[in-house]
Amino acid sequence: MSLNPKLFAHGMPAPFLNELFVFASDGIEFQIDNIPRLGEVQAKGTIYLSNIRMVFVAKNPRDNFIAFDIPLVCNAHPSCFRLPDSVGNILYVSNLSDFLSKLFKLE
């Protein structure tokens, strides 16, 4: 996880080598705590999903909080992407592994 990853001027995350952003959803409410020097942060914004990570970008940055990077750590197998209902509802998919399997034609 990373606080304030690199973004383009229009707010989309700058991709890593071989990274492909495949989905974005606006109007997301994001909350995280225990961030050094910031404590708890709540913000609304956009979440971007790639083949490597999810990146939340705040609509109205404040208190040095602009974005937050959440890696999708696994061995690139779709079974790693099972989400709790609360996360699936945010992304409008009930099973992210099925979504990614179809998108990337993973077996």
MIKETOR-953285 format. One line per 8 residues: number of its first residue (from 1); their letters; for each residue z, y, x of N, C-alpha, C. Coordinates in steps of 0.1 Angstrom, whole numbers, plus 5000, padded with zeros to 4 digits. Layout:
// residues N
NUM) a) Z:Y:X:Z:Y:X:Z:Y:X ~ ...
END
This chain:
// residues 107
1) mslnpklf) 5000:4988:5008:5000:5000:5000:5000:5012:5009 ~ 4993:5022:5004:4992:5034:5012:4992:5047:5003 ~ 5000:5057:5008:5000:5069:5001:4989:5078:5006 ~ 4982:5084:4996:4971:5094:4999:4960:5089:5008 ~ 4953:5078:5003:4941:5073:5011:4930:5084:5011 ~ 4921:5082:5020:4910:5092:5021:4901:5092:5008 ~ 4899:5104:5003:4890:5106:4991:4879:5115:4994 ~ 4868:5113:4987:4857:5123:4987:4861:5136:4980
9) ahgmpapf) 4854:5146:4982:4857:5159:4976:4858:5159:4961 ~ 4850:5150:4954:4850:5149:4940:4861:5139:4935 ~ 4869:5134:4944:4881:5126:4940:4879:5111:4941 ~ 4867:5106:4943:4866:5091:4944:4870:5087:4958 ~ 4877:5075:4958:4881:5070:4971:4869:5067:4981 ~ 4871:5071:4994:4861:5068:5004:4862:5053:5007 ~ 4851:5045:5006:4851:5031:5007:4853:5027:5022 ~ 4859:5015:5024:4860:5009:5037:4847:5002:5039
17) lnelfvfa) 4845:4997:5051:4833:4989:5055:4832:4977:5046 ~ 4821:4975:5040:4818:4964:5030:4826:4964:5017 ~ 4831:4976:5014:4839:4977:5001:4829:4982:4991 ~ 4831:4977:4978:4823:4981:4967:4832:4984:4955 ~ 4832:4996:4951:4839:5000:4939:4831:4996:4926 ~ 4838:4988:4918:4830:4982:4906:4835:4987:4893 ~ 4846:4994:4892:4852:4998:4879:4861:5010:4881 ~ 4861:5019:4871:4870:5030:4871:4875:5032:4857
25) sdgiefqi) 4888:5036:4855:4893:5038:4842:4902:5051:4842 ~ 4898:5061:4833:4905:5074:4832:4917:5072:4823 ~ 4926:5082:4824:4937:5083:4815:4949:5073:4817 ~ 4950:5069:4830:4960:5059:4834:4973:5066:4837 ~ 4984:5061:4832:4997:5066:4835:5003:5057:4846 ~ 5006:5063:4857:5010:5056:4869:5025:5060:4873 ~ 5033:5051:4877:5047:5054:4881:5050:5045:4892 ~ 5056:5050:4903:5061:5043:4914:5073:5049:4920
33) dniprlge) 5082:5041:4925:5094:5047:4931:5096:5043:4946 ~ 5106:5048:4952:5109:5045:4966:5098:5049:4976 ~ 5091:5060:4973:5081:5065:4982:5089:5074:4992 ~ 5088:5072:5005:5095:5080:5015:5092:5095:5013 ~ 5102:5103:5013:5102:5118:5011:5097:5123:4997 ~ 5094:5113:4988:5090:5117:4975:5099:5111:4964 ~ 5104:5099:4967:5112:5092:4957:5103:5086:4946 ~ 5107:5089:4933:5099:5084:4922:5088:5094:4919
41) vqakgtiy) 5076:5089:4916:5064:5097:4912:5058:5092:4899 ~ 5055:5101:4890:5048:5098:4878:5036:5107:4877 ~ 5025:5101:4873:5013:5109:4872:5003:5103:4863 ~ 4993:5111:4858:4982:5106:4851:4969:5108:4859 ~ 4960:5098:4857:4948:5100:4865:4938:5088:4863 ~ 4931:5085:4873:4921:5074:4873:4924:5063:4883 ~ 4921:5051:4878:4923:5040:4887:4909:5034:4890 ~ 4907:5032:4903:4894:5026:4908:4896:5012:4913
49) lsnirmvf) 4888:5003:4909:4889:4989:4914:4878:4985:4923 ~ 4881:4980:4934:4870:4975:4943:4872:4960:4947 ~ 4864:4955:4955:4866:4941:4959:4877:4940:4969 ~ 4883:4951:4973:4894:4950:4983:4907:4956:4978 ~ 4907:4966:4969:4919:4973:4965:4917:4980:4952 ~ 4929:4984:4946:4929:4994:4935:4934:5007:4941 ~ 4928:5018:4936:4932:5031:4941:4935:5040:4929 ~ 4947:5045:4928:4951:5054:4917:4949:5068:4923
57) vaknprdn) 4942:5077:4916:4940:5091:4920:4945:5100:4909 ~ 4955:5108:4912:4961:5117:4902:4952:5128:4898 ~ 4952:5131:4885:4944:5141:4879:4949:5155:4884 ~ 4962:5157:4885:4968:5169:4889:4978:5166:4901 ~ 4973:5166:4913:4982:5162:4924:4994:5172:4925 ~ 5005:5166:4930:5017:5175:4932:5026:5168:4941 ~ 5035:5176:4947:5045:5171:4956:5040:5162:4967 ~ 5028:5165:4973:5021:5157:4983:5017:5143:4978
65) fiafdipl) 5016:5141:4965:5011:5129:4959:4997:5131:4953 ~ 4987:5126:4960:4973:5127:4955:4968:5114:4950 ~ 4970:5104:4958:4965:5090:4954:4974:5079:4960 ~ 4972:5067:4955:4979:5056:4960:4970:5044:4960 ~ 4970:5037:4971:4962:5025:4974:4970:5012:4973 ~ 4965:5003:4965:4971:4990:4963:4961:4979:4966 ~ 4964:4972:4978:4954:4962:4982:4955:4950:4973 ~ 4943:4943:4972:4942:4931:4965:4943:4920:4975
73) vcnahpsc) 4955:4916:4979:4956:4907:4991:4956:4892:4986 ~ 4946:4885:4990:4944:4871:4987:4933:4866:4996 ~ 4929:4854:4994:4919:4848:5002:4905:4849:4995 ~ 4903:4860:4988:4890:4862:4981:4887:4851:4971 ~ 4897:4845:4966:4895:4835:4955:4899:4840:4942 ~ 4891:4838:4931:4894:4845:4919:4908:4841:4913 ~ 4914:4830:4916:4927:4826:4911:4938:4836:4915 ~ 4935:4844:4926:4945:4853:4931:4947:4865:4922
81) frlpdsvg) 4937:4867:4913:4937:4880:4905:4942:4878:4891 ~ 4952:4870:4889:4958:4868:4876:4968:4880:4874 ~ 4966:4887:4863:4974:4899:4861:4984:4898:4849 ~ 4995:4904:4850:5004:4905:4838:4997:4912:4827 ~ 5000:4910:4814:4993:4916:4803:4993:4931:4804 ~ 5004:4937:4809:5005:4952:4810:4994:4957:4819 ~ 4991:4951:4831:4981:4956:4840:4967:4953:4834 ~ 4966:4941:4828:4953:4937:4822:4949:4947:4811
89) nilyvsnl) 4959:4952:4803:4956:4961:4792:4952:4975:4798 ~ 4957:4979:4809:4953:4991:4816:4938:4990:4819 ~ 4934:4979:4825:4920:4977:4830:4911:4972:4819 ~ 4916:4970:4807:4908:4966:4795:4903:4952:4798 ~ 4909:4944:4805:4906:4930:4807:4919:4922:4807 ~ 4918:4910:4800:4930:4902:4799:4932:4893:4811 ~ 4921:4890:4818:4922:4881:4830:4912:4887:4840 ~ 4917:4894:4850:4909:4900:4860:4901:4890:4868
97) sdflsklf) 4907:4878:4870:4900:4867:4878:4887:4863:4871 ~ 4887:4862:4858:4874:4859:4851:4864:4870:4852 ~ 4869:4883:4851:4860:4894:4853:4854:4894:4867 ~ 4862:4892:4877:4857:4893:4891:4848:4881:4894 ~ 4851:4869:4888:4843:4857:4890:4829:4860:4886 ~ 4828:4865:4874:4814:4868:4868:4807:4879:4876 ~ 4815:4889:4880:4809:4901:4887:4804:4897:4901 ~ 4812:4889:4908:4808:4885:4922:4802:4871:4923
105) kle) 4801:4864:4911:4796:4851:4911:4804:4841:4920 ~ 4817:4842:4919:4826:4834:4927:4828:4821:4920 ~ 4829:4810:4928:4832:4797:4922:4846:4792:4926
END
